[in-house]
Amino acid sequence: MNSNRIIIDTTYILPLFGIKIKNLNDLNKGIKLIFGKEKQKFKVFLPSICLIEVMYKLIREYRKIREYDILKRYPLVIPTLSSSPNLTIFNPYLDSAASQFAIKLKHTGHADLFDCWIAGTAISHDGILLTEDGVLSNQLKNLPESKLMTIWSWKEFIDTYL
């Protein structure tokens, strides 16, 4: 496990797009740490599948009130993500190791293919998976390839780097 590589779940970028997240302490501090202009002791990998998941969530919100500004959030945030010195956007569906693991995780019963590819990114990069998904975390602990994977919650990330 490379403690300098943090692979983040979609949850942690949702606030950038105006989607509220409950029960995450120090969310704003951590977001500034990840997406700020200062170099950090870690490198964050954002699986590009997270951006598709964000768009699905924006569309779901848009359908409720049909407000165009909701959809316009997406292109407004992309420059923040692409210009962060601490962030690398990674295409897990173009990476053989990430895709192989994602398919295996899906086959073992994990319902969300997006989560499978996010976990596959952590496997491919030998990094720390940052997620609040308890079901995913438990399932990863039961597979030989990911049994020793380090999985952190937001609190563990904040406690380590703030």
Helices and strands as residue ranges (DSSP letters): E 5-8, G 10-12, G 14-17, H 27-35, E 43-47, H 49-65, H 68-83, E 87-90, G 92-94, H 96-107, H 113-125, E 128-130, H 134-141, E 151-152, H 154-161
